Each structure stands twice: as C-alpha cells, then as structure tokens.
Amino acid sequence: MLERLLTVLFCKRCALCDKVIAQEEELCELCRVKLPRIGSNICPFCGRDRQNCHCGLEHFAFDGAAAPLYYTGQARHLIHQFKYYGQRHLAAPLAQLMAGRVREAFPGERFDLLVPVPMHRLERREREYNHSALLARELSRRLGVPCREKALSKVRETRRQRGLTGAERRQNLRDAFTPGKGVTLAGKTVLLIDDVLTTGSTAEECAKALKSAGAKGVYCVTACATLWEREK
C-alpha cells in the first residue's frame, strides 16, 4: 500500500497528459507522436513545409531558419508551460527535437557558437529566466557547440509581439538588439536560438546585430514556427 502511494506521489508524469512515464523521459510516446511536426521538405529560409511557405519575395538578414514543430495544439501548450509556467525542465525535450532539425536542415554548416535571443533586464525581472537561454544550453550539450549568452544584448524594452502585424513587429523591434560589450564575431557562423518563429522579425534584428559584429553567417533554429499568415 505504501509503495503504491509513493509511486503515485513521486512518479514522473508526461508534461502534456499527466500519464506516468520513465524518469528519463519528459513526454509519453503517444504525446510525442501527436506533436505537430514540420515535414522534411522545408523552405531553407523560413523553416516551414514548402506548402506553408510564402516567404519567396522576402529578403532576410539571417541566412536560414528551421524548426521541428508547428506552433499549434500540443506544441503550443508545451511552449506555454515552458515559457510562462516555470516548467524549465521542458527545455530538454524541446532542445532534443531542435537538435535533430538542425542536423536535417543545415547538414553542411559548421556552427562556431550558439546565441540565444536575449531579454531586456525588465523582462528578465518579470519572467525570472530567459527561456531561449535554457534552450541554447541544452542545444549546446547536444550539438557540441559552445553557447555565448552575452553575445547579444537587448538595449530597450519592447511591446509584446503577440497580436502585432508584421509591420508592427518590425517597428517594435527595430534597433532593440546590439552586440554584447566587447563582442567580436569576425568570420564566425552563428546559430541563433529562440522559442517560436512567426514573421522572422526577432531573428532579423538579431541577425543584423550579429553581422554588425562581424558574423559571417547567422542561422536560426526555434522550437516551433507558426503557420504562415500573410501580413495584413
């Protein structure tokens, strides 16, 4: 009786459905299968399936983007738990999926460092942790590429991007990021890390800042990409 009670109280459970799982897992097999995965025939610029890509006429400062999941259903719930509800341990399964997508999407690239999208100090105070930095640390272990969390700085507070149009997002983030103090990236190829790719505005501004510090190439990997919405 006591053993059963301890099992119920202390066993590990799936982050999505609460089913009992092995200690080394974060999601049960059924929930992993149900995740809205992005297929293998992807656009090299926005990271979406080609049938969901409409970026053909866009020009980005970053050189390519990739994501393993669409930001919908179970994946959206997973990101919310990780980002807003303190479930920091979810960085591990998300980073595992991201690492697989990096290998698939950028097989010929050798990355010199990983750089997470930074938060402004006021945002950091409100959230307590930078979710992008947690993903970058986990990815660093999986890819064997060093992580430099201070390579970028966010120098001004911005409005939340949610609900803004593409034009509003670009204006909101314009000149919000700069290279970290004393950072030089001459000839380096950088992999930028974030949670969700929507219009690419965040990756765009970060890539501009990284290239101003001498980065040769900037690619972006996120845990999720939204289903493309044309700018209103």
For each residue, the residues with C-beta under 8 A, 3 or more apart:
1: 4 5
2: 5 6
3: 6 7
4: 1 7 8
5: 1 2 8 9
6: 2 3 9 10
7: 3 4 10 11 20
8: 4 5 11
9: 5 6
10: 6 7
11: 7 8 20
12: 20 21 22 23 25
13: 18 19 20 21
14: 17 18 19 20 21 25 26 27 28 31
15: 26 27 31 78 81 87 90 93
16: 27 28 31 74 77 78
17: 14 28 30 31
18: 13 14
19: 13 14 28 30 31
20: 7 11 12 13 14
21: 12 13 14 25 26 27 28
22: 12 25
23: 12
24:
25: 12 14 21 22 28
26: 14 15 21 89 90 92 93
27: 14 15 16 21 31 32 35 93
28: 14 16 17 19 21 25 31 32
29: 32 33
30: 17 19 33 34
31: 14 15 16 17 19 27 28 34 35 74
32: 27 28 29 35
33: 29 30
34: 30 31 73 74
35: 27 31 32 69 73 74 75 78 97
36: 69 70 72 73 74 75
37: 68 69 70
38: 42 47 48 49 67 68 69 70 101 225
39: 42 49
40: 104
41: 49 50
42: 38 39 47 48 49 50 53 66 105
43: 46 47 48 49 50 53 55
44: 47 64 105
45: 53 55 58 60 64 65
46: 43 53 55 58 65 197 200 225 228
47: 38 42 43 44 64 65 66 67 101 105 197 220 221 222 225
48: 38 42 43 52 53 67 225 227 228
49: 38 39 41 42 43 52 53
50: 41 42 43 53
51:
52: 48 49 227 228
53: 42 43 45 46 48 49 50 56 228
54: 228 230
55: 43 45 46 58 60 200 228
56: 53
57:
58: 45 46 55 200
59:
60: 45 55 63 65 200 203 204 207
61: 204 205 207 208 211 218
62: 65 192 200 203 204 206 207 218 219 220
63: 60 207 217 218 219
64: 44 45 47 105 106 219 220
65: 45 46 47 60 62 197 200 203 219 220 221 222 225
66: 42 47 101 102 104 105 106 219 220 221 222
67: 38 47 48 70 98 101 197 221 222 223 224 225
68: 37 38 97 98 100 101 223 224
69: 35 36 37 38 75 97 223 224 225
70: 36 37 38 67 73 75 224 225 226 227
71: 75 76 79 196 198 224 225 226 227
72: 36 75 76 226 227
73: 34 35 36 70 76 77
74: 16 31 34 35 36 77 78
75: 35 36 69 70 71 72 78 79 223 224
76: 71 72 73 79 80 224
77: 16 73 74 80 81
78: 15 16 35 74 75 81 82 90 94
79: 71 75 76 82 83 94 195 196 223 224
80: 76 77 83 84 85
81: 15 77 78 84 85 87 90
82: 78 79 85 87 88 90 91 94 131 195
83: 79 80 131 195
84: 80 81
85: 80 81 82
86: 128
87: 15 81 82 90
88: 82 91 129 134
89: 26 92
90: 15 26 78 81 82 87 93 94
91: 82 88 94 95 131 134 135 137 138
92: 26 89 95 96 138
93: 15 26 27 90 96 97
94: 78 79 82 90 91 97 98 135 138 195 223
95: 91 92 98 99 135 138 139 142
96: 92 93 99 100 138 142
97: 35 68 69 93 94 100 101 223
98: 67 68 94 95 101 102 135 139 193 221 222 223
99: 95 96 102 103 139 142 143
100: 68 96 97 103 104
101: 38 47 66 67 68 97 98 104 105 221
102: 66 98 99 105 106 139 143 191 221
103: 99 100 106 107
104: 40 66 100 101 107
105: 42 44 47 64 66 101 102 221
106: 64 66 102 103 109 111 219
107: 103 104
108:
109: 106 189 217 219
110: 189
111: 106 114 143 145 189 190 191 219
112: 145 146 188 189 190
113: 145 146 147 148 151 185 188 190 191
114: 111 136 139 140 143 145 146 147 148 190 191 192 193
115: 136 147 148 149 151 152 190 191 192 193 206 210
116: 130 132 133 135 136 147 149 152 192 193 194
117: 132 152 192 193 194 202 203 206
118: 130 132 149 152 153 154 177
119: 123 124 127 130 132 154
120: 123 124 154 155 156 157 158 176
121: 124 125
122: 125 126 157
123: 119 120 126 127 154 157
124: 119 120 121 127 128 129 130
125: 121 122 128
126: 122 123
127: 119 123 124 130 131
128: 86 124 125
129: 88 124 133 134
130: 116 118 119 124 127 133 134 149
131: 82 83 91 127 134 135 195
132: 116 117 118 119 135 136 193 194 195
133: 116 129 130 136 137 147 149
134: 88 91 129 130 131 137 138
135: 91 94 95 98 116 131 132 138 139 193 194 195 223
136: 114 115 116 132 133 139 140 147 149 193
137: 91 133 134 140 141 147
138: 91 92 94 95 96 134 135 141 142
139: 95 98 99 102 114 135 136 142 143 145 147 191 193 221
140: 114 136 137 143 144 145 146 147
141: 137 138 144
142: 95 96 99 138 139
143: 99 102 111 114 139 140 191
144: 140 141
145: 111 112 113 114 139 140 191
146: 112 113 114 140
147: 113 114 115 116 133 136 137 139 140
148: 113 114 115 151 180 183
149: 115 116 118 130 133 136
150: 153 180 181 183
151: 113 115 148 179 180 183 185 190 210 213
152: 115 116 117 118 177 178 179 180 206 209 210
153: 118 150 177 178 179 180 181
154: 118 119 120 123 158 176 177
155: 120 175 176 177 178
156: 120 175 176
157: 120 122 123
158: 120 154 161 172 173 176
159: 164 172
160: 163 164
161: 158 164 169 172 173 198 201 202
162:
163: 160
164: 159 160 161 168 169 172
165: 168 169 231 232
166: 169 170 199 201 231 232
167: 170 171 231
168: 164 165 171 172
169: 161 164 165 166 172 173 198 199 201 202
170: 166 167 173 174 199 201 204
171: 167 168 174
172: 158 159 161 164 168 169 176 201
173: 158 161 169 170 176 177 201 202 204 205
174: 170 171 205
175: 155 156 178 205
176: 120 154 155 156 158 172 173 205
177: 118 152 153 154 155 173 205 206 208 209
178: 152 153 155 175 209
179: 151 152 153 183 185 209 210 212 213
180: 148 150 151 152 153 183
181: 150 153
182:
183: 148 150 151 179 180 213
184: 213 214
185: 113 151 179 188 190 210 213 214 215
186: 214
187: 214 216
188: 112 113 185 214 215 216
189: 109 110 111 112 215 216 217 218 219
190: 111 112 113 114 115 151 185 210 215 217 218 219
191: 102 111 113 114 115 139 143 145 219 220 221
192: 62 114 115 116 117 203 206 207 210 218 219 220 221
193: 98 114 115 116 117 132 135 136 139 220 221 222
194: 116 117 132 135 197 202 203 220 222
195: 79 82 83 94 131 132 135 222 223 224
196: 71 79 222 223 224 225 226
197: 46 47 65 67 194 200 203 220 222 224 225 226
198: 71 161 169 201 225 226
199: 166 169 170 231
200: 46 55 58 60 62 65 197 203 204 220
201: 161 166 169 170 172 173 198 204 205
202: 117 161 169 173 194 205 206
203: 60 62 65 117 192 194 197 200 206 207 220
204: 60 61 62 170 173 200 201 207 208
205: 61 173 174 175 176 177 201 202 208 209
206: 62 115 117 152 177 192 202 203 209 210 218 220
207: 60 61 62 63 192 203 204 210 211 215 218 220
208: 61 177 204 205 211 212
209: 152 177 178 179 205 206 212 213
210: 115 151 152 179 185 190 192 206 207 213 215 218
211: 61 207 208 214 215 218
212: 179 208 209
213: 151 179 183 184 185 209 210
214: 184 185 186 187 188 211
215: 185 188 189 190 207 210 211 218
216: 187 188 189
217: 63 109 189 190
218: 61 62 63 189 190 192 206 207 210 211 215
219: 62 63 64 65 66 106 109 111 189 190 191 192
220: 47 62 64 65 66 191 192 193 194 197 200 203 206 207
221: 47 65 66 67 98 101 102 105 139 191 192 193
222: 47 65 66 67 98 193 194 195 196 197 225
223: 67 68 69 75 79 94 97 98 135 195 196
224: 67 68 69 70 71 75 76 79 195 196 197
225: 38 46 47 48 65 67 69 70 71 196 197 198 222
226: 70 71 72 196 197 198 229
227: 48 52 70 71 72
228: 46 48 52 53 54 55
229: 226
230: 54
231: 165 166 167 199
232: 165 166
